[in-house]
Amino acid sequence: MLDLPYSLIIEATEDPTFFGFYSPDLEGFTGTGHSIEDCLYHAKWGMDEHLTLMHTADLPIPPSNPEPTVLIKNALPVGSPS
């Protein structure tokens, strides 16, 4: 079971040794990892840290997603529209 409070999108990059990730539920939250598993690990701990920073800065914290999902996407080919 994945214990994430928010949804996560993991994207392959043109560099086969890196993946990028972000949460559509948590503004400003992004990161990178060397594998999908690495991204999941960094996301779990990074979300906690991101929420602590938001709280410290008195920024609004979005409610957790009751049904968070993880989506894994391929990189867009160079020159493709987003």
C-alpha positions, 0 to 999 in steps of 0.5 A: 500500500502506498501511503501518500496523502496526495496524488502523484504523477511520475514522468519519464525523462529523455535521460533514462536515469531520471524521472520527474514527479509532481503532485497535482493536488499539492501546488509547488511540489516537485522532485526527481528520482532515479527510478519509479520506486525512488520517486515514490520514496522521495515523494512520501518524505518530500510531501511531509517536508513540503507541508511543514514548510507551507505551515511554517510560511502560513500558506493554506494547506490543501485537504488530503486526497481521500483517494490518491492515485499514482500515474506514470507517464512517458516523456513527450518526444522533443518538439511535441506540444504539451 
